[in-house]
Amino acid sequence: THCILGDYSKQRDLLERALVISERSYGPEHPETADILTLLGIVHGDLGDAMKKRKLLERSLAIMEQVYGADHRHVITVLIDLGNAYSSLGNTSKQCELQERALTISQREYGPCHLKVALVLENLGLGYGALGDATKMRDMLEQALMVLEREYGPEHPEISPTLAKLSHAHGALGNVTKQHDLMERAEVINKRGYQQSAKVISKKK
C-alpha cells in the first residue's frame, strides 16, 4: 500500500522490520528472507540508492541460488532487478550478463512467447543500446514486440513504449524511414488511448 501511495520511506522501514523478524524466525539464508531482501532492494532503488539495491539483491540472489539452483525460475526476477541496479550504477556490461542469464531461464521455463520473456528482452535491448550495439538492441526489441503484439494485439497501448524504443534503435542504425514509421505508429496508439480515457472521464462526469 505504501508503495502504491509513493511512500517508499515508510515501505523501506516496514520491510527492514520484516527482515529482522524473518532472519530471527527462519534464518538469514531462508527463501522467505530472500524475498524480503528483494523487495527491500527494489524500494531502495525507488529511493535512488542503487548501491544499496545492488547489495541487497546480490544477497537475495545468493540465497536463491543456494536453495533452488543457479538456473531456477525463482531467480529470474532477481536477475532482472539486479541487472537494472548495475545499469543505474553505470555497469551496463554486468547488466547484460545477468539479464542474458534471465533470458535463458525464462525461455526454457515459459517458452519464447511469454510476457516474462518480453520483459527480459526489452531490458536487454536497452542494455545493449547503452553499450552502443544498436543492432542487438533492435533485434531484442523486435523479439519483445512480437511477443507483446501476440499477447495484446498490434494496437494496444502496452506496445507503444516498445515501439518508441525500437524506433530509437532504427534511428541509431541510420534507418530514418523505419524510425519515423514506428514512432508514428506509437503516437497514433497513444493518441487513441488518450481519446478513450477522455471519453471515460467525460461519461463519469
C-alpha positions as CSV (number, residue, x, y, z in Angstrom):
1,T,0.0,0.0,0.0
2,H,2.8,2.4,0.9
3,C,4.5,1.8,-2.4
4,I,1.3,2.5,-4.3
5,L,1.0,5.8,-2.4
6,G,4.6,6.6,-3.2
7,D,5.6,6.4,0.4
8,Y,8.8,4.4,-0.2
9,S,10.5,5.5,3.0
10,K,7.7,4.0,5.0
11,Q,7.8,0.9,2.9
12,R,11.5,0.6,3.5
13,D,11.1,0.9,7.3
14,L,8.4,-1.8,7.3
15,L,10.5,-4.1,5.2
16,E,13.5,-3.6,7.4
17,R,11.4,-4.6,10.4
18,A,10.1,-7.6,8.4
19,L,13.7,-8.6,7.5
20,V,14.8,-8.7,11.2
21,I,11.8,-10.9,12.1
22,S,12.4,-13.2,9.1
23,E,16.1,-13.6,9.9
24,R,15.2,-14.4,13.6
25,S,12.3,-16.7,12.7
26,Y,13.7,-18.5,9.7
27,G,17.4,-17.7,9.5
28,P,19.4,-15.4,7.2
29,E,19.6,-18.0,4.4
30,H,15.9,-18.8,4.1
31,P,13.9,-18.2,0.9
32,E,11.4,-16.0,3.0
33,T,14.4,-13.8,3.9
34,A,15.5,-13.7,0.3
35,D,12.0,-12.5,-0.8
36,I,12.1,-9.6,1.7
37,L,15.7,-8.7,0.7
38,T,14.4,-8.5,-2.9
39,L,11.5,-6.2,-2.1
40,L,13.8,-4.1,0.2
41,G,16.3,-3.8,-2.6
42,I,13.7,-2.6,-5.1
43,V,12.4,0.0,-2.6
44,H,15.9,1.3,-2.1
45,G,16.2,1.6,-5.8
46,D,13.0,3.6,-5.9
47,L,14.5,5.9,-3.3
48,G,17.5,6.4,-5.5
49,D,20.1,4.3,-3.7
50,A,21.2,1.9,-6.5
51,M,24.3,0.8,-4.5
52,K,22.1,-0.4,-1.6
53,K,19.7,-2.0,-4.0
54,R,22.6,-3.9,-5.6
55,K,23.9,-5.2,-2.3
56,L,20.5,-6.4,-1.1
57,L,19.7,-8.1,-4.4
58,E,23.1,-9.8,-4.5
59,R,22.4,-11.2,-1.1
60,S,19.0,-12.4,-2.2
61,L,20.3,-14.0,-5.3
62,A,23.0,-15.9,-3.4
63,I,20.3,-17.4,-1.1
64,M,18.0,-18.3,-4.0
65,E,20.9,-19.9,-6.0
66,Q,21.8,-21.9,-2.9
67,V,18.2,-23.0,-2.2
68,Y,16.9,-23.5,-5.8
69,G,19.9,-23.6,-8.0
70,A,21.5,-21.0,-10.3
71,D,19.2,-21.6,-13.3
72,H,15.8,-22.0,-11.5
73,R,12.9,-19.8,-12.4
74,H,12.8,-18.3,-8.9
75,V,16.0,-16.4,-9.7
76,I,14.6,-14.7,-12.9
77,T,13.1,-11.6,-11.2
78,V,16.2,-11.0,-9.0
79,L,18.5,-11.3,-12.0
80,I,16.4,-8.7,-13.9
81,D,16.3,-6.3,-10.9
82,L,20.0,-6.8,-10.1
83,G,20.8,-6.1,-13.7
84,N,18.9,-2.9,-13.6
85,A,20.8,-1.9,-10.4
86,Y,24.1,-2.4,-12.2
87,S,22.8,-0.3,-15.1
88,S,21.9,2.5,-12.7
89,L,25.5,2.3,-11.3
90,G,26.9,2.6,-14.9
91,N,27.9,-1.1,-15.2
92,T,25.9,-2.0,-18.3
93,S,28.1,-5.0,-19.2
94,K,27.2,-6.6,-15.9
95,Q,23.5,-5.7,-16.5
96,C,23.6,-7.6,-19.8
97,E,25.4,-10.6,-18.4
98,L,22.8,-11.0,-15.6
99,Q,19.8,-10.5,-17.9
100,E,21.2,-12.9,-20.5
101,R,21.0,-15.5,-17.7
102,A,17.5,-14.4,-17.0
103,L,16.6,-14.7,-20.7
104,T,17.9,-18.2,-21.0
105,I,16.0,-19.4,-17.9
106,S,12.8,-17.5,-19.0
107,Q,12.8,-19.0,-22.5
108,R,13.4,-22.5,-21.1
109,E,10.7,-22.2,-18.4
110,Y,8.0,-20.3,-20.2
111,G,8.7,-20.6,-23.9
112,P,9.8,-17.9,-26.3
113,C,6.4,-16.2,-26.5
114,H,5.8,-15.4,-22.8
115,L,5.4,-11.9,-21.3
116,K,8.3,-12.6,-18.9
117,V,10.5,-13.2,-21.9
118,A,9.4,-10.0,-23.5
119,L,10.3,-8.1,-20.3
120,V,13.8,-9.5,-20.3
121,L,14.3,-8.9,-24.0
122,E,13.3,-5.3,-23.6
123,N,15.7,-4.8,-20.7
124,L,18.5,-6.4,-22.6
125,G,17.7,-4.4,-25.7
126,L,18.1,-1.2,-23.7
127,G,21.3,-2.5,-22.2
128,Y,22.9,-3.3,-25.5
129,G,21.8,0.1,-26.8
130,A,23.6,1.7,-23.9
131,L,26.7,-0.3,-24.9
132,G,26.5,1.1,-28.4
133,D,25.3,-2.1,-30.0
134,A,22.2,-0.8,-31.9
135,T,21.9,-3.9,-34.0
136,K,21.5,-6.1,-30.9
137,M,19.2,-3.5,-29.4
138,R,17.0,-3.7,-32.5
139,D,16.9,-7.5,-32.6
140,M,16.0,-7.8,-28.9
141,L,13.3,-5.2,-29.1
142,E,11.8,-6.7,-32.3
143,Q,11.5,-10.0,-30.5
144,A,9.9,-8.3,-27.5
145,L,7.5,-6.5,-29.8
146,M,6.4,-9.8,-31.4
147,V,5.6,-11.3,-28.0
148,L,3.6,-8.2,-26.9
149,E,1.7,-8.0,-30.2
150,R,0.8,-11.6,-29.9
151,E,-0.4,-11.1,-26.3
152,Y,-2.2,-7.7,-26.6
153,G,-2.7,-7.1,-30.3
154,P,-1.0,-4.7,-32.6
155,E,-2.9,-1.6,-31.5
156,H,-2.8,-2.0,-27.7
157,P,-1.3,0.8,-25.6
158,E,1.0,-1.7,-23.9
159,I,3.1,-2.0,-27.1
160,S,3.6,1.8,-27.5
161,P,6.7,2.1,-25.3
162,T,8.4,-0.8,-27.1
163,L,7.6,0.8,-30.5
164,A,9.2,4.0,-29.3
165,K,12.4,2.2,-28.1
166,L,12.5,0.2,-31.3
167,S,12.2,3.5,-33.3
168,H,15.2,4.8,-31.4
169,A,17.2,1.7,-32.3
170,H,16.4,2.0,-36.0
171,G,17.4,5.7,-35.8
172,A,20.8,4.8,-34.3
173,L,21.3,2.4,-37.3
174,G,20.5,5.2,-39.7
175,N,17.2,3.7,-40.9
176,V,15.3,7.0,-40.6
177,T,12.2,5.8,-42.5
178,K,11.7,2.9,-40.2
179,Q,12.4,5.1,-37.2
180,H,9.7,7.5,-38.4
181,D,7.1,4.8,-39.1
182,L,7.5,3.2,-35.7
183,M,7.3,6.5,-33.9
184,E,4.2,7.5,-35.9
185,R,2.6,4.2,-35.0
186,A,3.3,4.7,-31.3
187,E,1.9,8.2,-31.4
188,V,-1.3,7.0,-33.1
189,I,-1.8,4.4,-30.4
190,N,-1.1,6.9,-27.6
191,K,-3.5,9.4,-29.2
192,R,-6.2,6.8,-29.4
193,G,-5.6,5.8,-25.7
194,Y,-5.8,9.5,-24.6
195,Q,-9.1,9.9,-26.5
196,Q,-10.6,6.8,-25.0
197,S,-9.5,7.9,-21.5
198,A,-11.1,11.3,-22.1
199,K,-14.4,9.7,-23.1
200,V,-14.4,7.6,-20.0
201,I,-13.8,10.6,-17.8
202,S,-16.4,12.6,-19.6
203,K,-19.0,9.9,-19.1
204,K,-18.2,9.7,-15.3
205,K,-18.9,13.5,-15.1
